[in-house]
Amino acid sequence: MIAERLAQVRLRVARAAAEAGRDPASVRLLLATKTQPVALVREALEADARARAQDPTLGAVLVGENRVQELVAKGPELVGLAALHLIGPLQSNKVNAALRWASCIESVASVDLAERLSARASDPLDVYLQVNVSGEPTKHGVVPQEAVALAVAVAALPRLRVAGLMTVGARSEDTGVVRAGYALLRTLRDEIVASGVHTAAELSMGMSGDLEPAVAEGATLVRVGSAVFGARPT
């Protein structure tokens, strides 16, 4: 079942990329594994490995955790199987724990957090800047008007590499509204690269329910959970 669902997600991405005139290989998959048991995550990674053995053009999936405590709990069993990203908010008192397992922090939204990561990282660390493109108060992230300045400031810190931007799409049934938010993130990425932060090429946007408009607007990483694992355990 997991293998079939993963294949269906890849097919959705491939179709969306083709419709946008993009190479499907330019879009990577990240498994959002919040509350999922580690055995199920390993099953998905094994299915991915089998798929890539049959088709070497497929890129390896990544794993993303929303909560540091889950990252710490699952890390020992997943290390070496996939790159681990933290995709949820990071509190300053959990920086050390996150750095032990995460190869990328996708939720940097302030200079203060970036400075803490820079001070405590022992190796170069990829970070994404989280931007609240929808303006919804429940969403985490820097406001769009401050994204370029934040990128320049973070890029100046030692041991941090601004790899791109991340956002959570608008909670709306209107695909046009959702897509407009993703278009805004792409525009911000282009402005950041033009400002001199040339490493910030990635766009982490789109989830199980809205990956098509995200891919259409240039997503290079889509975060899928329920489309692969089914309903999230409570």
C-alpha positions in Angstrom: 0.0 0.0 0.0 2.8 2.5 0.9 4.7 1.6 -2.3 1.5 2.2 -4.4 0.8 5.5 -2.7 4.3 6.7 -3.2 4.2 5.7 -6.9 0.9 7.7 -7.2 2.5 10.8 -5.7 5.4 10.5 -8.1 3.0 10.2 -10.9 1.1 13.4 -9.7 4.4 15.3 -9.6 5.5 14.1 -13.0 2.2 15.1 -14.6 2.2 18.5 -12.9 5.8 19.1 -14.0 5.0 18.1 -17.5 2.1 20.4 -17.7 4.3 23.2 -16.5 7.1 22.4 -19.0 9.4 21.2 -16.2 11.6 18.2 -15.8 10.0 15.9 -13.1 13.5 15.2 -11.8 13.7 18.9 -10.7 11.1 18.2 -8.0 12.1 16.2 -4.9 9.8 14.5 -2.4 9.9 14.9 1.3 8.0 12.5 3.5 6.3 14.5 6.2 6.2 11.9 9.0 4.6 13.7 11.9 3.1 11.1 14.4 3.9 8.3 11.9 5.5 5.2 13.5 9.1 4.7 12.6 8.3 1.2 11.1 5.9 2.9 8.6 8.6 5.5 7.7 11.1 2.7 7.1 8.6 0.9 4.9 8.2 4.0 2.8 12.0 4.4 2.5 12.4 0.8 1.5 9.7 1.2 -1.1 11.5 4.2 -2.4 14.8 2.3 -2.6 13.1 -0.4 -4.6 11.6 2.1 -7.0 15.0 3.8 -7.5 16.6 0.5 -8.2 14.2 0.0 -11.0 14.4 3.6 -12.3 17.8 5.2 -11.5 16.4 8.6 -12.7 14.3 8.9 -9.5 15.7 11.0 -6.7 15.8 9.7 -3.2 13.1 10.9 -0.9 13.8 13.0 2.2 12.2 12.8 5.6 10.8 15.8 7.5 9.7 16.0 11.1 7.6 18.8 12.5 8.6 18.2 16.1 12.1 18.0 17.6 11.1 15.3 20.0 10.0 13.1 17.2 13.2 13.9 15.3 15.2 12.8 18.3 13.1 9.6 18.8 13.2 8.5 15.2 16.7 9.7 14.3 18.6 6.7 15.5 16.6 4.3 13.4 16.5 6.5 10.3 20.0 7.9 10.1 21.8 6.7 7.0 18.5 5.8 5.3 17.4 9.3 4.3 18.4 13.0 4.9 16.4 14.3 7.8 14.9 17.8 7.8 13.1 19.7 10.5 10.1 21.3 8.9 8.3 22.6 12.0 9.1 25.6 14.3 12.2 25.3 16.3 12.4 26.7 19.9 15.8 28.0 21.0 16.1 25.6 23.8 15.9 22.7 21.3 18.5 23.8 18.9 21.2 21.4 20.1 18.8 18.4 19.9 17.7 19.4 16.4 21.3 19.8 15.2 22.2 16.3 16.3 19.9 14.7 13.7 18.7 17.3 11.1 20.8 18.0 8.0 18.5 20.9 7.2 16.3 23.3 9.2 13.4 24.5 7.0 11.8 26.8 9.5 14.2 29.7 10.1 12.1 32.8 10.4 14.3 35.2 12.5 17.9 36.3 12.8 17.9 35.3 16.4 17.2 31.6 15.6 19.8 31.7 12.8 22.4 33.1 15.1 21.8 30.3 17.6 22.1 27.7 14.8 25.3 29.4 13.6 26.8 29.4 17.0 26.0 25.8 17.8 26.4 24.1 14.4 29.7 22.2 14.2 29.4 21.5 10.5 28.0 23.6 7.6 24.2 23.6 7.9 21.6 24.1 5.2 18.6 26.3 6.2 15.5 27.4 4.5 13.8 30.6 5.4 10.1 30.1 6.2 7.9 32.8 4.8 4.2 33.3 5.6 2.9 34.1 2.1 -0.8 33.8 3.1 -0.7 36.3 6.0 -2.8 33.8 8.1 -2.0 34.4 11.8 -1.9 30.6 12.4 1.0 30.2 10.0 4.6 30.5 11.1 7.2 32.5 9.1 8.6 35.9 8.3 6.4 38.4 6.4 7.2 38.6 2.7 8.4 42.2 3.0 11.2 41.1 5.3 12.3 38.0 3.5 15.1 39.5 1.4 16.7 41.3 4.4 16.4 38.2 6.5 18.1 36.1 3.7 21.0 38.6 3.4 21.5 38.6 7.2 21.4 34.8 7.6 23.7 34.3 4.6 26.4 36.4 6.4 26.5 34.1 9.4 29.2 31.4 9.6 28.4 27.8 9.1 24.9 28.5 7.6 24.0 28.1 4.0 20.7 29.6 2.9 19.5 26.9 0.5 16.1 28.3 -0.2 12.6 29.3 1.0 9.8 27.3 2.6 6.1 28.1 3.1 2.8 26.5 4.0 0.2 27.3 1.4 -3.0 29.3 2.1 -5.8 27.3 3.6 -8.3 27.9 0.8 -10.5 26.0 -1.6 -9.6 28.6 -4.2 -6.7 27.1 -6.2 -5.9 30.6 -7.5 -5.3 31.9 -4.0 -3.1 29.0 -3.2 -1.1 29.3 -6.4 -0.7 33.1 -5.9 1.0 32.5 -2.6 3.4 30.0 -4.2 4.1 32.5 -7.1 5.0 35.1 -4.4 7.5 32.7 -2.8 9.1 32.1 -6.2 9.3 35.9 -6.8 10.9 36.3 -3.4 13.4 33.6 -4.1 14.4 35.3 -7.3 14.8 38.6 -5.5 17.0 37.0 -2.9 19.2 35.3 -5.5 19.5 38.7 -7.3 20.5 40.3 -4.0 23.6 38.1 -3.9 22.5 35.1 -1.9 23.1 32.8 -4.9 22.7 29.5 -2.9 19.0 30.2 -2.2 17.6 28.2 -5.2 15.2 25.8 -3.4 11.5 26.2 -3.0 9.9 23.9 -0.4 6.2 24.3 -1.0 3.1 22.2 -1.6 1.8 19.3 0.4 -0.5 16.3 -0.3 -3.5 18.4 -1.2 -2.0 21.1 -3.2 1.3 19.9 -4.8 0.1 20.5 -8.3 -0.2 24.3 -8.0 3.1 24.3 -6.1 4.9 22.4 -8.9 3.3 24.7 -11.5 4.9 27.7 -9.6 8.3 26.2 -9.4 8.5 24.0 -6.3 11.7 22.0 -6.0 10.6 20.1 -2.9 7.1 19.0 -2.0 6.2 17.8 1.5 3.8 14.9 1.4 2.3 13.0 4.4 -1.2 11.7 4.1 -0.9 11.0 0.3 1.7 8.4 1.2 0.8 7.3 4.8 -2.9 7.7 4.8 -4.7 9.5 7.7 -2.4 10.7 10.4 -2.5 8.8 13.7 -3.9 10.9 16.6 
